[in-house]
């Protein structure tokens, strides 16, 4: 089973569990897909070099899904292969014939372009905030304090999980690190206090409810905050490149806030009704949380310092846009974290998740840009637009958003989904007369978190909760379908009018 972001969840754990005899087909399949596509002649209207580029791109997407290697390595191999074959896959004969043009130099600049991208470094910076939460223990302390205060009733315990995830989300761009790495280790200890066991009928006593609330909540917070999910930031960059539209942190939050806040309030209650726990109340949970807090001791200086720095970062992101770039603000706070010894330079160097994600997203930005550069996206968009001729702009927009959302059933990676489909959907939008591209772009981007609700493999923390033993496959698929429909329905019915109002 695949995960979403390399190094931000159970990716390495799952990969380590894959039997050796599985490796060949995982390695062969992306190569086979690339060669199979390349051997076919280019479709009418598409240059042959663009078709070859698409073949490599498709191979990369398949490799991201089956994971023969970590995502960062897959991206690096992809851009390196394109750079080597650039005279045949990246540049047209007309470009190659220009006086003084050297593909060997130009292709290297293209391959490394993602590493100078500000959004990629903002993702990296947000991972450092998550590192601070982990190193200081502040994230665990917040979760335990909420559990202690609200854990006497199962319903309010659901709200404690919701509040904890919401507080951590703006500064944790990996929902796997946030939910699977911080929330899950706390709540996995709770069911046993009520004799609720995994892979057992007793799971429904309380464990199933808690696990479902946790995964549903983190999907919503991943859409609520731009910096709560790394693919959000990748999508932001693709929107900027493809549709020439900038979206700020505040604009993102304001657009989803009415839907997100409503869903966060509703999730524990809705789950309590349609997936009810057998245990409604008890004293064991707050007692356990109190004991764990005693073990942690008093609030440390580093925790207090991190709290102040986190507030500074949030204030700069919301109010400082005209004075300081969001990425610069993140880097400033990282420098302050190092200077105040919240984290050490060795901690930063050793953070494989952050560096892995930096390499992965930098290469994916370049590959997605290359798909537009060779003309494939425009060619494909023109073909799709022709099939939608006659549809009113609003109808076309809603249909495209629904297609984008539900095709996530085919992906085990939100990042792969964004890279493969977002540029195409944006390009299709530009060909539909009268369609509001700013609104359309925002609608597509805001679905990225909530689409993680659909399947047991849809987003990073999904395999964590699915593998907990408290959410049987049948329950996960049924509940995922129900909540997935509820999420997108609320988003379109409330979010669309709201976005038109604040425009």
N, C-alpha and C positions, 0 to 999 in steps of 0.2 A: 504494500500500500504506500502511495506517495504522500508527501506533505507539501506545504505551500512554499515556504521560504527556507532555503538551505541554511542550516545552522541555527534556526530560530525555534526549533521544536524537536520532534522525535525523528527528524530526517536521518540523522546519523545512527540513531538507535535501530530504526527500522532497517536501514541499509545493512547494518551489521548482522541482522537476523536473517537476511535473505540467503538461502542456501547457495552454495557455490555453483551448483548446476543450473541455477537460474541466470547466472551472469551472461552466458553467450547470447541468448535470445534478446536480452535487454540491450546488449551492445550491437547486435546484428540488426535489430529492427530499425533504428534510426538511419543506419547506412543503407538498408534495403529500400526504405521509403525515399531517401534522397535520390538514389540511383534510378528507382522506378519512375519517379517524376521526371528526372532529367532526360531519360531515354525517350520520352514522348516529345513530339514536336510542340513548339510553343503554340498556344491557342491563337486564333485570328485576332489581330490587333495588338498583340503583346510581343515586344522584341525578344529575340532568343536569349540574350544575356539576362533579361529580367526573369525569364522562366527558369534559368539556371540558378539565379539568386533565390527565387522562391523555393526551389528544390532543397537548397541548403537550409533555408529558413524553416521549412517544414520538418526536415530532419532534426533540427535543433528543438523544435516544439515537441516532437515525439520523444526525444531524449529527455526533455524536462519532465515528461509525463511518466516514463518508465524508469528513469534514473539509473542508467548503468554507471554513471559517475555523478559526483556532486554538481549542483546547478552552476556554480561558478566555473568549474572546469568545462562543462558543456558550452557555456557562453564563450569562454576563451577559445576553445577549439573552433567554434563557429566563426568568430570574427577573424581568426588566424587563417582559416581555410579560404574565406572570402578575400582576404588581403593577398594571399598567395595567388589565387586564381582571378584576381581583379580584372585583368584585361578581357576575361571571358564572362565574368558574372556581374561586375559592378559598373563598368563603363561601356557606353555605346561606341561603335566605330567612329562616329563623328567626334566624340570627346577624345578618343585616342589619337585622332588625326590632327588635333589642334597643335600648332607650333609650340614647342617647349613643354608640352604636357608629358609628365612622367608618371605613369600609373603606379610604379613601385613606391614613389614618395607620397602621392596623393592617397593611396590606399592605406598606408600606415597612419596618416593623419586621421582618416576616417575611422580606422580600427580603434584608435586611442581617444577619439572624441568624447566618448562617454565618461572618461575619467576626469574631464574638465567640466562636467555638467554639475551645476549647483544643486539640482534636486538630488542627485546621487549622493552628494556629500551631506545634504540635509538628512537623508535616510541614515547615513553613517552616524551623524551627530545624535539622532534620536536613539540609536542603539546604545550610545554611551550613557544617556539618561537611564535607560533600563539597567545598564551595568551598575550605575550608582544605587538604584533601588535594591539590587541584589547584594552588592557589597556591604551596604550599610544596614540592610535588614529592614529598611523603612517600609517596603512593600508588604512584607510578611506582618509587620507590626500593625499596619493599617487594617489588614484583613482580619487579624485576630481581635483587634479592638472592636470592630464591627460585629464579629461573631459573638463576642462576649456580651455586647450591649443588646443584640437583637436575636439571640439564638434560643430564647425560651419557647418560641413558637416556630413551627416549621415554615409558615408563610413569611414571617418577618425575617427568618434566616435566609429565605430566598431573596428578600430585599437587601439583606446585608451583603450577599454575594454581588448583587447588582450595584450597590454603592461602591464596593471595593473595586470592581472592575472599572467603573466609570471614573473613579479618582485616579487610577493608574493609567488609563487609556491615552490621555493626551501626550504622555511622555514615553510610551512603550510602543514602538512601531511594529513589533511582532506580537500578534495576538496569541501566538503559541507561548512566547516568553511570559506574557502578561497573565494569560488564563491557565495555560498548561504548566507553566513554570512557577507561578506565584499563587494563583487562586486554587488550582487543583491540589497541590501538596497540603494545603490547609484543610480543604473540605473532604479529602479522601479519608481523613481520620475520623470524621463525624459519624458515618453510618454504623460503624462497629459499636459505637456507644449505645446504639439501640438494637443491637443484634441484627443489623441489616447487612447481609453478606453478598459479595459479588457472585455472579453465575449461580444464583440460588433464588428460589421463589421469594425469599425474604428481602431481596433487593428492592422490591417496591415499598418496603416499610418506610424508607426515607431516602435511601441512596439514589434511586432512579430519579426522583424529583430534583434533588440537589444537582446532580450531574447535568440534567437537561436544562435547568435554569442557567447554569454556568455557561454552557456552550451557546445557548440562545442569546444571552446577554452580551457575550463578547462579540458576537456577529453584529449586533446593533451598535455597540460602541466603536466597532471597526469602521462603520459608516459615519458615525456621528462626528468623529474627529479626523482631520486630514492626517495627523501624525500617529494615528492609532493602528495603521496597517501599512506596511511598506509598499505594497502595490498601489495604494492610493497616490503616493508620491510619484511612482513611475507613470501612472495614468495622467497625472498633472502635467508631466513633461511631454507626454505624447499628445495631449490636447494642445499644449503650447506650440509644438512643432507642426501638428497636422491642421488644427483649426485656427491657429494664431490667437488663442484666447488664454488670458491669464486668470487664474483662480487663486485668491488669497486664502489663508487659514480661516479668517473671519467669515468670508463669503461662504466657504464650505460649511462651516459650523451653522451659520444662520439658515442656510438652505435646508439642512436636514434636521435642525433642532426640534421643530414641532412634531415631526414624525418620530424622531429618535427618543425624545423625552416621553412621548405617549407610549411607545413600545416598551421602554424601560420600566415604566410604571405598570404596564399591563402584563408583562411576561410572567413574573412570579404568580400573579393571580390566575391568569389563563392556564398556566401549567398546573396550578393547584386544583383547577376544576376539571381539566380534560386528562390529566396524568397525575391523579391525586396520590399523595403519600398516605400511608396507613397511620403513621405517627403524626399527631397534630401538635403536640407540645411535650416539653420535658425540661429538666434542669441539667442534664448531663453535658450538653454542648457548651453553654456558657461557663460551666465549671472547668471543663477541659481547656477552653480558650484562656481562662484566667490563669490556669497552671502554666500554660505555654508562655504567656506574657511574663509571668514571674521568672521563668527560666531566662528570658531575654534581658531582664533587668530594666533599669531606668532608660529613658530616652537619651541616646548618646549625642555628643556634640556633632559628630559627622551626620547623623540623621537630621538634626536641626538645620545644619548648614545646607544639606541637600534640599530640604524643604524650602528654604529661602531661595536657593538657586533655581529651583523648579518654578517658583512663582515669578522670578525675574524673567525666565525664558518665556513663560506663558504671556506675561505682560508685553514683552517685546514682540512676540508673534501677533498679538491682537492689536496693540496700539502703536507699535513702533515701525510699521511698514514704510512710512515715508522717511524714516531716519536711518534705518538699518535693515539690510536684507535678512530674510528669515534664516538663511543658511549661515550668514555671518553671526547672527544672534546665537544660533546653536553652537557654533565654534567658540564664541566668546564664553558661553556658559561652561563648555568643556574645559577651556583654559582655566576658568575659575575653580572648577572641580579639582583640577590637578594642583593648582596653587594652594587650595585650602586642604589638600590631601584627602578629599572625599574618595577619590580614586588615585592610584599611582599611574605613572607612565607605563610601568610593567603590566598593570592591569589592562590598559588600553591595547598595548602590543599583543597581549595574550588573548584578547577577545576575538576568537576565530569567527564567531558568528557575524560580527560587524564587518571584518575584512572580507569574509567570504561573500557577504551580501553586497558589499561595495563592488567587488569584481564582477559579480553576477549581474547586478543592475546596470553597471557601466557598459558591459558587453551587450546586454539586451537593448539598451537605448540605441546603441550603434546599429544593431541588426534591424530594429524596427524602423529607424531612420533610413536605412538602406532599402527597405521594402518600398518606401515612398520615393526615394531617390531614383530607383530604376524604373519607376512608373507603374509598378504592379498594383499598388493600392488604388490609383486613379482608374486603371483599366477595370479592375474588379468592381469598384464602386459604380462606374458607368453602367456596367452590366446589371447590377442589382437595381440601380435607379430606374433603368428601362422597364424592369418587371413591376415597379411600383408606380408607374405613370398613371395619373388620374386620381391617386389617393390625395385627400386633403392633407396639408402639412401636419396638422395636429394628429390625425389618425396615423400617418406614417411614422411620426415620432414615437407614439405609444407602442406601435407594433414593433419597431426596431428595438426599443428598450426591453420589451418582453422577450424578444428573440435573444438579445444579448444576455438577459438574466437567466433564462431557462436553459440555454446552451451550456451553462456551467455543469449540468449533469454529465457532460462529456469530458470535463476537465478535472484533474486532481491537483490543480495548481491555479490559484487566482492570478499569479504572475504570468503563467503561460497563457491564461485566458486573456489578460490585458494585452500582452504582446501580440498575440495572434489576431484578436478580433477588434480591439478598440480602434486602431487606425483605420480599419476597413469600415466600421460603423460610422466613424466621423467623416470619412470620405464620402460615404453614401449620403450622409446628411447634407453635405455641401452641394449635392446635385439635385436636391429637392427644392423647387422654388418656394419661397415663403417660409421655410423652416427656420426657427430661431436657433442658431447654432450655439449660442451661449447657454441657453436653457437645455438644449439637447445634450451638450457636452457634460453639463453638470448632472443631468439625470443619469447618464451612463456611469459616470464616476461614482455617484452616491450609491449605486447598487452593489458595489464590489464587496463591501463587508457583509451585507445581509444575504448575498447569494451563498455565503459559506454555510448557511443553514440547511442546504438542500440534501446533502449526502454525508455518509460517514467519512468521506475522503475529500470533502469540498474545501476545507481550510485547515491550517496547521493544527489547531487544538482538537479538531474532530477525531482523529485517530486516538488521541489521548483519552478522551471521554468514552469513545466507542470501545476502546480496549480496557476500560476500567472494570468491566464485568457487570455494570449496573444498567447499561443500555443495550438490550438485545438487538440484533440486526433488524428484526421485524419492527420493533418499537422505533428505532432510529429512522428507518425509511418512512414509516407512516407519520411520525411526529415531524420529521424534516419536511415532508410534503405539506402538511397542514400549516406549520409555522412559516415555511417558505412562501406559500400563497398569501397568508395573512400579512407578512412583511411587505411583499410587493404591492398588494392591494392597498394597504395603508399608505405606502409611499406614493402611489399614483393618485389616490383619492384625496390625500391631504397635502402631499408635497407639491403636486403640480399647481393647484390654486395658490398655495402659499408662495411659491417661487414667482408666480405671475404678480402677486400682490407686492412683494418686496423689490421687484425689478426696478 
